[in-house]
Amino acid sequence: MKGRNALLLKLTRKLFIAVLLIIICTTSGVYATDIAPDDGNTTEPTVTTTLPYIEMKVKAVKVGESNQILVEMWGSNFTNLEAIEFVFTYNNAKLTPSNVSSNEIVNNLDLYKYEKRPTQAGDKPTALELLEQAEFDQNSTETLSKAFNFETEYASSLDIDLFRYLAPDGNNEAMQFIMSKKDETTNISATDPVLLGKFSFRQTEGTTLDETELATSRIKVSCDDGVTSGEESYYVRDVANGENCTEIVEFTYEKYGSISGIIETSISTIDGKKTYSSKNITNIELYESSKVADINFADKNYRKSLPEPDREYRTTEEENGVFKIENIDFGNYVVIIDKDNYADWIITNVDINSSNKDIDFSNIIKIGIEIQGIIKKEGTISLIPGDIDKNGLIDSNDTLLYNKDYKTVKKIDFNDATSRRGDINDSNDVLAYNAAYSQYKSFGKKTVKVKTIIEL
């Protein structure tokens, strides 16, 4: 009997919401299936910031083998939040509601999907049919709530109702969302943005996410201003009052990150008494991991298989090896640090995402890298000179190439002499090459492997 009463209470509440939705949708004349203009997704709110508004932060996160798209709901300028009602559409060819914790697709979604807006589905007129409708809505909420989680501090204070249905064009789906406080004692107020909860979607493999995949065309935020009692004291912001959705809800996309670091190319003699310092004009190449997955970077001929880099950056003499590459699309990359006549540095599994957005190699290379017994400076990417043919070795072939160049064309350079109007392959370069070659040869190996591969 107790369980039955609890169910009746739930159904009664859902019946009330179903009736409320009918009243709202039939009186406002504003429906939830319109897609906001493309240029509205990232527009800053144009109204005064003293009024309540919502920011939806869209973040791509790698979970297992699939991308998870988290849509964080942030609220600002609330004085005793009463309710939030909104609808947003999403591209169902690219996004599917998923479990917030595991990113697994939510099961039984199609059992609780309307072909029209929830209040139009079947146009059920009788009390019995409305009760059935309320039970359907209850099941829909329980299923879809796996794709939405309240933040811990709000889980006991707020309640939700969720409905999923097709947009009229059939190319998108919509999710209608109602968040309301559970009782009158609840008081959620915030001037600065607070995170209320997260929606989760699984991104379809092979698709890319742009800034038109998510939008909203219906929003209503109700707050008690705390000045006087009664309905007139409530801030009510909604499209029924002629407000633009992008003035109340702002979608921001977090899709880019950066990499940075310090490149060292100094050359020391065996006894450490003489140093030749490069001006550090260096290339940094980025490759999407999927495009170079079949390349064996330990192979000396790996460069012959490399495609064109997806991004490339060249440091200047003024930067002296300090670099930062920004606006890199979220993804997994291989980074190759390349300098003429030096061995490459290869860094694999560079995963840039919302939780690992800005990667500073200086903070990662903490213990120094040991190459054939030589410890390079901690926190720097230490390029090793002498690999003239770029095969990852310093050997007799590099010596032949160097000596030939020294006697004829004079193009080989260890010190970026082109920035000093000549002096390519001069006596300083001879000393530098001999020091580099002898330094590694002194470890008892005529052929010394100098290529460095690090996996993050």
N, C-alpha and C positions, 0 to 999 in steps of 0.2 A: 504493500500500500504506500509506504514511504517513497519507493522508487517511482511509483505511478504519479504521486503528487508532485515530485520533482520534475517529471517530464511535463506534466500539465502546466507547471509554472513556466518552464522553458517555452512551451508552445504558446502560452498566453502572451508571453513577452514578444515572441516572434510574430504573433498575430497583430499585436499592437504596431510593431515596426512595419509589417506588410501594409497595414491600413495607412500608416503615416506616409509610407513611400508613395502610395496611390495618390494621397492628397497633395503631397509635394510635387510629384511629377505632372499631375493633371492641372495644377493651378499655376505652376511657374512657366510652363511652355518651353522650358529649357531642357534638352535631353542630353544624355551622357555620351552619345556616340560620335559627336563632332570631334574632329582632330584639330588640335591647336595649330596655328600657323608655324611653319618650320622656324621662322626667325624669332618665335616666342620662347623657344626652349631654354635659351640661355640669357634672356633679357633680364636685367636687374629690375627688381620691383620699382615701379614708377610712382607709387603712392608714398605718403609719409610713412616712415618706419615706426611711428607710434601706434599704427594699427596692426592687428594680428596678421601674420602670413606664414606660409609653409615653404620650406626649401627641401626639394627632393634631390639628394646627392646620389648620382648613379656611379657605381664603382665596379670595375671588372676585377674579379679575384680568381686565381687559379686554384681549383679544388680537384685533386685527382687528375684524371685525364680530360676533364671538361671545364670550361669557363663558367663561373658563377657570376651573375650580375646582381649585386646587392643595391637596392634602392632605399637609402636611409631617409626617414622622415624627420626633419628638424622643424621645430616650431619656435616662433619668436613673438614677443609682445603679447603674451597671454596674461589676463587677469582673471583667474578662476575659470579655466577652460571648461565649457559645458559639453560641446560636441564638435566633431569635424565630420563632414560628409563630402566625399568627392569621388569622382570617377576618373580613372586614367586608362588609356588604350595602350596596347603594346602589340608589336608585330609578331603574330603567332607563327610566322615562318622562321623567326630567329630566336624567339624567347618562349619558354614554357615554365609555368610556376613550379618551383622546386622547394625542397626542404631547406630551411635556413641553415640548419646545422650540417647536413651531409651533401647538399646539392642534388640529391636524388629526386627525380621527377615525382611529383605528388600523384599517388594512385587514385583511380576512380574519378578523375576530373570530369570526364565526359558524362558521367551519371548526374552531375550537378551543374550543367551548363544550360543556360537559357538560350533559346533561339532569338529572343527579343529582349528588351529591358525586363528586369524582374517583374515590375508591376504590370507589364503588358502580356506576360507569358500565359497564354490560354484565356486571358480576360475572365478569370473565375469570379462569378458574382455572388455565390451563396456563402453563408457562414461556414458550412462544412468544407467547401472548397478552399476558402481562405485559411481554414485550420490546416488543411492538407498543404496549402502553400507555405504556411508558417513552418511546418515540419520539414518540408523540402529545404526551406531557407536555413533551418537549423543544421541539417546535414551538410549543406553547402558550406556553412561557416566552419563546421568541425573539420571538413576536408581541406578547405583552402587555408585555414588558420596555420597549417604546417608551413605555409609559404610566407607567413607574417609572424614576427615575434615582437612583443613589447619589450622595451628595456626593463630590467629587473625592477627598478623603482616605480614603474607605472603598471606592472602586471596585475597588481591587486587593486588598482584604483580605476582602471579603464576597462571597458568591454568593447567588443567589436562584432560587426556583422559584415559578411563578405558575400558577394554575388558575382558570378562570371557569366558573360554572355557575348554573343557575336555583335560586332559593329555592322551597320547596314551594308557597307561595301563588301563584307565578307573576307576582307584581307587582314583584318585586325580583330583582336578580342578586347573586351573591356572588363575591368574589374571595378565594381562599385563597393565602396568602403565606407562604413559608418563607425566612428569611434565616439563613445560617449562615456561620461563618468558614471560609476556604478551607484553612487548615492550622493546626497546633498552635502555630506561631511567632507567629501573629497575636494581639495583645493589645489589645482595645478596652475601655478603662475610662473611666468618667466619672461624677463625682458631680453636677456641674451639667448641665443639659440640653444635649445635643449633637444637631445635625441630621444624621440618618442618610441621608435621601433624600426624594423627593417623588413622590406619585402625581398623575396628571393626568386630569381629566374635562372634557368639553365639555358645557356646559349647553344644554339644548334651548331654542330661541328661544321667548319668550313665557312661560316658566315662572319661578317664584320659588323660591328656596332657603330652606328653613326648617331647624330644628335636629333634624329627624327623618329627613333624607335619607340619612344615613350612620350606621351602628351596627356593633357587633361583639358576638359571643356566644362566640367561642372565642379564647383567647389563651394562649400559653405562652412564658415568657421564662426562659432557662437561662443562668446565669452561674457561673463558678468563683469562689468566695469567696477563693481564694488562701491559705487557712489550711492545709488538708491536701490530700493527693492522693486521688483516688478519687471515686466518684459521690456519696458522702455529703457532699462539700464544696460541692456545687452548690446554688445557689438555684434552685428550680424553682417558678414561680408559674403556675398554670393553673386553669381552671374544673373540671378533673377532681378537684382537691383541695378543691372546694367554695367557691372564691373567686369573688366577683362580678366580671364583666368590667370594670365601671366602677371597681373598686378597682385594676385593673391598667392599663387603658387609659382615658384621658380624651379626649373630643372637645371641642375648643373652636372656636367659630365667630367668625371675624373678618369682620364684615359691616357695621360702622358706622364713620363718620368724622366730621369736624367742619370747620367753616369759622369763621374769626375775622378781625378787622380793626379798624381805627380810622376812624371817620367824622368828618370835619371840616366844620363849617358856619359858619365865621366869615365876616363880611362886612366888606370894607374899602372906604373911599371911594377916589376916583381918586388923590388925593395921598397916600393911605396914612396920613393923620394920625388917622383915626377908625375904630374897629372896633366892630362889633356882633356879639357872640358868642351863638350859639344854645345852648340847654341840651342839644341833641342827642337829643331824643326822636324816634327814627327807626324805620321799619319795614324789616325785611329779609325779602324773599319768595323762596322757592325753588320752582322749577317743574321737573319732569322734562322734559328736552329733547324727548323724543318727543311730549309733550303740547302743546308750543308750536312744533313744527318748522315749521308753515306760517305763523307770524307774522313779518311783516317789522318788526323792531324799529326800523328807520330811519324807518318811516312815522310821521307825527305822530299818527295815530289808533290806534296799536297797542294802547293800553290797552283799547279797546272789544272786542278779540278775546281778551283774557286770560281763562283759566279761573280757578277758585279755586286759590290756591297750595297746593302739597303740604305745605309747612312755612312757618310765619311766626313771626317773632320781633320784639319791640318793645323797643328799648333804654329805659332809665329815665334820669331826670335824674342819678341818682347814678353811673351807668355813663359818662355824658358821652361817648357815641359809641363806647366800647370794647365789642365784642360777641364772643361765641363761641356758636355753635349746635352742640350735640353730638348723638350718636346719629342721624346721618343715614345712611340706607341707602346702600350702595355704588351708584353710578350716575352718570349724566351730567346736569348741571343747568344751568339759567339762573338767575342770582341778580340780583334787582332791589332796589336800595336806594331806598326811597321816603320822602319827607318832604313834608308839605303845603307848597305854595307854592314848592317847590324842583324843579329838574329831576332826573329819575331818573338813577341810575347803573345800567347794564345790563352784566353780566358773563356771557358765554356760554362754553359748553364747559368748565364746571367739572366735571372728571372725578375722582370720589372712589373710590378703590380701595385694595387692600392696599399698593401701592407709593406711593400718594399719598393717605394716609389723612387727615391733618390739615393743611388748607390755611390758611395765614395770609396774607391779602392784604397785610399790612404788609411781608412779605418778598418779595412778587412785584412790587409797585409801587415799583420801585427808582429809576427815573429821573424820576419825577414825570410828570404828565399835562398836556400842553399843550392848552388849549382857547382858541381864538381869540387865541393869543398870550400867554395868561396861564399861568404855570407854578404849579401848586399844590404844596403841601407833599409832599415825597418820603415814600412809605410810607403815605399816608393816602388814604382815599376822600373826595374833596373835592366836596361837593354845592354846586351853583350856585343861588343864590336868584333869584326873579323869575318863574319859570315857573308862574304861578298856575293856568292852565287845563291844565297837565300834558300839553302836546303837543310838548315838546322845543324850544320857541321862547320867546324873550322879545321880545314885539312890542307893537304898539299895543293889541291885544285884552287883554293882561295889564294894561296901564295903565287901560283902561276898567273892567275888573273891579275893580281895586284902588281906583280913585277912587269907584266906586259903593259898594263895601263900606265905605270910610272914612266916607262920608256917612250910611250907613244901618245895616246890621246889625253892622258891626265884628266880623267873625270871622277875617279874614285876619291872620296873625301870622308874623313871621320869628324870633321869639325864645322860642317856647314859653311865652308869657306866661300861659297857663292854669295853669301851675304856680306862678304868682305872684299868684293870685287876681284876675285881670282884666288891665287894661292891654292889651287886644287892639286892634291897629291904632291905636296911639297915635302920638304925634309921633316916637318913636324908630323905629317901623316905617315911617313916611313917609320919614324920612331914609334908612333902610336900603334901601327899595325904589328911591328915586330914585338912590341911589349904585350899586345893582346894575344898574339899567337904563342909567344914563349910562355906567357902566364898559364895558359891552359895546357900547353904541351908539357909543362913542368910537372904535371900530375902523373906523368908516365904514360900518356896516351898520345899517339901521333894524330889520331882522329878524335876530336872532342865534340860531344853532343852538347849544344848550347841552347837549343830550343826549350822554352819554358811553357808548360801547359798546366794551368790551374783550373780546378772546377770549384765554382762558388757553391 
